[in-house]
Amino acid sequence: MYSNCISIQTMSQSFGHEDFFSRRCIWVNGPVIVGAGPSGLAVGAGLQQQGVPFIMLERANCIASLWQNRTYDRLKLHLPKQFCQLPDFPFPQDFPEYPTKYQFINYLESYAKHFNMEPQFNETVQSAKYDEIFGLWRVKTVSASGGEHPTEVEYICRSLVVATGENAEQVVPEFEGLQEFGGDVMHACEYKSGESYRGKRVIVVGCGNSGMEVSLDLCNHDASPSLVVRSSVHVLPREVFGKSTFELAVLLLRWLPVCLVDKMLLILAWLILGNIEKYGLKRPSTGPLELNNLAGKTPVLDIGTLKKIRSGNIKVVPGIKRFREGKVELVNGQILEIDSVILATGYRSNVPSWLKESEFFSENGIPKNPFPNGWKGNAGLYAVGFTRRGLSGASLDAISVAHDIAKSWKEETIQKKSVAARHKRSRNIM
């Protein structure tokens, strides 16, 4: 996927930095893609089809590490499969409408194999910086696959694709007294199943899709979950009259403005789910689609949690004031005795920790320009997987990125061949 290493001495002389002697340097005749999740794989597949060489760096030991290592067992795709497939590779026909996480992982592995992609695993990018003088990206990594002593590598390239996504790092808020609690505390990314929680009193912090589904899974395993709802949340039925709510929204948006589609979705939600506010689930004043566009806050698609809330098997409680030993005090003064805490408090981008750039990405690691204009920056910088529109948005950006890089790469290759041919003719004349 990438060219042979060039001389470390030559490189150090060119850039004038002594630290080139302490690390291996590699010139990449094409882009460096950071991240081997669905977004990175989609870009890689597009480049492979157009004959563009590249290298893909992944800090974990597998593709799609979020799906493989940080998701619960019962997880299924929230949207129908046709909205989640990557470019030029449909899901198998025998897959259900909402594939399981294991089916999706199998699909991604087949995708990587089909397009002959071999990411560099266990290689963590420490920094990526554009060298203004030479017009090149310098991507410094540390590899943990070389035995006891980590290997430092620096990749030099003209294009950099950031495909680490919106969910690279877990968010863990600080709670007063959490260290005094004494019970089991974990983030939802570590949660696998409610099997080990049978008979236990568990408080789940966070009411997004993960918090709702973890609460449902706990309930199905005979635990006693309490769901912390600190703010307002949109809950929509996953399907409306047998049709995906998301698919219906996409269809309506072709003809109607967002505000009107939002009103229609809320009316349908009220007809199907009833008045959820009486259970402690207050709806935001902004509609679900508009809120997702403005703040990236995805509406919850109900798959059975509301039924458990109505029956009292899942208790909805307000925000947390502080933890005590074996207990939690809520903001309304109520005190609950609990055995475990699961923090379904979301994820964030890790881009600011390694990308030395401030024009294209904001401080929270998301491109400043919203979809569909957030995939291309300056100086050969690209982003995929930050659309806040799931896999369908990532796929659209991946196609744009691959085409743009291929166009530039082919133009540069033709220009180099033309220059080489002129030099050859000049030598022959002499």
ZADOPA-417937 format. One line per 8 residues: for each residue z, y, x of C-alpha. Coordinates in steps of 0.001 Angstrom, whole numbers, m for minus. Each point is the difference from the previous one (the first is absolute). Example, Ala and Ser with C-alpha at 12.3 -4.5 7.8 and 13.67 -1.06 7.14 Angstrom:
# ZADOPA-417937
7800 m4500 12300; m660 3440 1370
END
This chain:
# ZADOPA-417937
0 0 0; 365 2349 2936; m1591 474 3398; 1425 m1121 3318; 2755 1987 1690; m1148 2775 2284; 1663 714 3322; 3576 1252 m337
m458 2055 3158; m3175 1587 m1344; 1706 806 m3281; 3041 1518 1654; m2185 2171 2214; m1952 1156 m3034; 3012 989 m2031; 2237 962 2886
3161 m1797 m1180; 2111 m2237 2191; 1198 m2134 m2921; m3443 m1610 m169; 1009 m2072 3042; 2895 m1570 m1939; m1991 m1217 m2998; m3174 m1845 m759
m2820 2205 m1311; m2776 m1126 m2295; m3086 1920 m1049; m939 m884 m3573; m3691 383 m754; 769 850 m3613; 3070 925 m2047; 3596 m1179 272
1399 m1087 m3363; 3791 157 m280; 1252 m2465 m2616; m1241 m3420 m1130; 916 250 m3657; m2564 140 m2826; m1098 3523 1003; m602 m807 3650
m1761 m3242 m871; m2296 1797 m2452; m1064 2492 2697; m449 m2794 2548; m2220 m1976 m2368; m2214 3037 m585; m356 598 3725; m748 m3659 694
m2842 27 m2505; m1546 2982 1757; 418 m1375 3512; 2577 2534 1165; 2547 m1327 2541; 3662 827 m538; 3513 m1142 721; 2710 m444 m2633
3658 367 1000; 2835 m1518 m2025; 3699 217 871; 894 m3174 m1953; m1065 m3561 759; m2335 m335 m2987; m2371 1876 m2257; 1419 1718 m3090
3564 m198 1325; 1358 1989 m2967; m1242 m2708 m2357; 934 m2916 2230; 3405 1098 1246; 1377 2687 m2317; m674 m1006 m3590; 1907 m2128 m2501
m1186 m3445 m1041; m810 786 m3637; m2253 2952 837; m3450 139 m1547; m2653 2681 182; 871 2666 m2538; m3654 692 m783; m2817 m2379 m975
m1684 m1642 2963; m3293 1881 m412; 1846 3210 920; 1627 m1541 3069; m2808 m1789 1818; m1281 1361 3298; m3621 1060 595; m2721 m2675 41
2347 m2937 m638; 1033 m784 m3585; 3031 m2091 m907; m632 m3694 m669; m962 m561 m3621; 2869 m2438 m560; 2614 2628 899; 1991 1279 m3016
m350 3549 m1315; 3143 995 1928; 68 m2040 3246; 3321 m933 1565; 995 1417 3349; m825 m3334 1640; m3468 m22 m1539; m542 3570 1167
1106 m846 3537; m2378 m2966 m24; m2761 2317 m1169; 685 2474 2836; 25 m2778 2608; m3324 m1257 m1358; m1313 3566 136; 930 385 3677
m1550 m3374 823; m3180 699 m1984; m619 3245 1904; 1100 m1491 3332; 2887 2404 601; 2636 m775 2615; 2655 2734 153; 2178 499 3060
3389 m1136 m1343; 3481 959 1244; m1363 3261 1355; 1874 3108 m1074; m1586 3417 316; 2462 2373 1607; m2195 3065 53; m3534 1137 m742
m1202 3356 1249; m3338 1733 169; m979 1213 3476; m1682 3353 m588; m1514 153 3471; m1881 m3295 m112; m441 m302 m3766; 1671 m3427 m144
2952 m1640 m1758; 2724 m1533 2165; 1908 m2729 m1820; 3039 m1330 1849; 1479 m3338 m1076; 2685 m2480 954; m765 m3674 m416; 2807 m2502 m618
m2232 m3050 367; m22 m98 3779; 3341 m1757 535; 3311 1571 988; m1528 3211 1363; m1916 2152 m2507; m3503 986 1048; m1079 3618 m215
m3618 686 m875; m1966 3187 m506; m3168 m86 m2076; m2565 2763 439; m2386 573 m2887; m2049 2608 m1842; 1255 m898 m3504; 3407 m915 m1386
573 m1588 m3415; 3549 273 m1369; 451 m2951 m2373; 3768 m474 74; 307 1053 m3639; 2581 1725 m2150; 2542 m2842 193; 444 m576 3720
3753 652 146; 2801 m639 m2468; 1976 2919 m1399; 3786 m491 114; 1971 2944 m1453; 3507 741 1172; 2785 m802 m2461; 3574 1063 421
2290 m2953 667; m2754 m2619 339; 1543 m1315 3218; 3284 m529 m1862; m1691 m2078 m2701; 316 m3276 1908; m2540 m1933 m2067; m3615 m956 604
m2370 2973 338; m3762 m283 494; m3199 1904 m554; m2448 m1407 m2540; m2399 m821 2867; 2479 m2715 1084; 476 m1407 m3500; m1802 m3283 m716
1564 m1596 m3063; 2979 213 m2331; 901 m3623 705; 2846 928 2360; 1378 2571 m2456; 865 m2324 m2877; 3165 1171 m1731; 229 3135 2137
278 3616 m1089; m2826 1893 1677; m806 3686 m95; m3689 812 538; m591 3564 1189; m3416 1297 m1045; m2039 m321 m3178; m3557 m263 1287
m2101 m3132 m358; 1992 m1770 2727; 3401 893 m1485; m1094 m1088 m3471; m1436 m3305 1196; 2932 m818 2280; 2354 626 m2924; m2083 m2314 m2193
m48 m2693 2678; 3781 237 435; 460 m289 m3746; m2241 m3071 m133; 2211 m1606 2658; 3182 568 m2042; 1259 2976 2001; 1432 3133 m1647
m2112 2961 1171; 691 3680 m584; m3007 2264 519; 665 3486 1386; m2284 2604 m1575; 635 3326 1669; m3022 1883 m1309; m2697 m199 m2648
m2582 m2779 44; m3182 m886 m1848; m70 m3581 m1288; m3318 m1220 m1407; m984 m3416 m1362; m2047 m1969 2527; m2519 m785 m2745; m1022 1680 m3256
m1408 m2343 m2638; m899 m2518 2681; m1680 2549 2275; 1446 1301 3257; 1617 3434 m454; m1425 1060 3347; m3478 m1135 m977; 319 1884 m3273
1067 3149 1838; m2947 m255 2410; m2366 m384 m2944; 1457 2984 m1886; m92 2223 3101; m3771 m278 36; m146 2037 m3180; 3309 1830 m399
2211 2292 2145; 3143 m1374 1625; 2364 1873 m2310; m1579 m1523 m3098; m60 m3516 1463; 3686 403 878; 820 897 m3603; m1892 m3035 m1270
1787 m2308 2455; 3399 1332 m1025; m768 m490 m3685; m1080 m3593 670; 3117 m558 2137; 2231 1260 m2824; m1757 m2224 m2555; 279 m3118 2201
3260 552 1883; 1844 2224 m2447; 2399 2794 908; 1196 m941 3486; 2102 3134 454; 2800 m1445 m2120; 442 m2650 2737; 453 2631 2714
m3637 188 1110; m955 3647 m361; m3698 823 242; m1212 2855 2273; m1495 3083 m1618; m3177 m467 2059; m2336 m2771 m1151; m248 m3282 1966
m3466 533 1491; 572 3659 815; 3366 m811 1589; m1621 m2674 2146; m2670 2457 1124; 2494 2766 777; 2932 m1899 1477; m1259 m3529 625
2566 m1359 m2457; m1518 m3138 m1498; 885 m871 m3606; 1843 m3260 m551; m2065 m2722 m1668; 2389 m2078 m2077; m224 m3784 332; 3149 m906 m1924
2792 2133 1453; 305 2178 m3110; 709 m3057 m2149; 2937 m872 2264; 1217 3605 m121; m89 23 m3806; 1964 m3253 m138; 2641 1372 2371
m683 m2594 2714; m1055 2839 2283; 2234 3065 m182; m1443 3438 707; 2474 2292 1783; m195 3596 1349; 76 1079 3633; 2540 m1064 2615
2795 2311 1124; 1545 m2266 2635; 795 m3573 956; 3427 m1525 412; 1141 m3417 1089; m1667 m2402 m2437; m771 2847 m2398; m2338 2873 m718
869 3285 m1691; m2754 1561 m2091; m642 3707 m559; 1383 m272 m3545; 3346 m1236 1350; m559 m3646 m956; 1102 m2578 2594; m1765 m3367 273
1216 m3042 1888; m2968 m1449 1877; m767 m2715 2529; m3329 1168 1445; m2255 3034 376; m3803 m57 85; m1679 3260 1000; m3359 248 m1756
m301 3506 1410; m3608 m135 1102; m1990 484 3153; m1599 2766 2025; m2755 559 2536; 877 m331 3695; m2960 2053 1225; 2064 3032 1184
1914 m2246 2409; m3059 m824 2120; m3003 2190 m881; 128 3256 1951; m1959 2095 m2497; 933 2571 m2618; m3197 1274 m1657; m1156 m3077 m1915
3314 m1710 m841; 2965 1723 m1624; 3598 m339 1169; 544 m2971 m2335; m2882 m1927 1554; m2526 433 m2819; m3388 1748 383; 222 3601 m1155
m3230 m204 m1989; 385 m2094 m3159; m2311 m2800 m1069; m3000 m194 249; m54 2417 2966; 2849 m1388 2086; m1850 m2582 2096; m1527 2148 2755
1615 2415 2417; m1266 1726 3125; m932 m1463 3376; m700 m3509 m1241; 3274 m453 m1901; m50 m2042 m3220; 2553 m1248 m2541; m151 m2934 m2422
2693 m1205 m2394; 1634 3339 m837; m1716 726 m3311; 2985 m789 m2280; m2529 m1984 m2006; 698 m3461 1289; m2569 m2408 1364; m2892 1424 m1993
471 3430 1605; 415 m1550 3447; m3240 m1953 m398; m1951 3137 m937; 1328 1848 3045; m660 m2998 2251; m3675 m18 m1001; m300 3726 742
1741 m344 3369; m2067 m2988 1140; m3285 1706 m931; 973 3253 1715; 1109 m1702 3214; m3088 m2250 49; m2290 2998 m405; 1618 1866 2928
169 m3119 2156; m3683 m823 m501; m1036 3581 739; 2022 m34 3233; m1431 m3396 977; m3589 1178 m560; 703 3160 1984; 1480 m1981 2913
m2987 m2355 53; m2353 2978 m35; 1802 1630 2941; 47 m3287 1920; m3737 m437 m592; m736 3505 1295; 2053 m640 3139; m1846 m3249 562
m3405 1691 m329; 1136 2744 2372; 1011 m2558 2654; m3296 m1840 m371; m1980 3241 527; 1994 783 3104
END
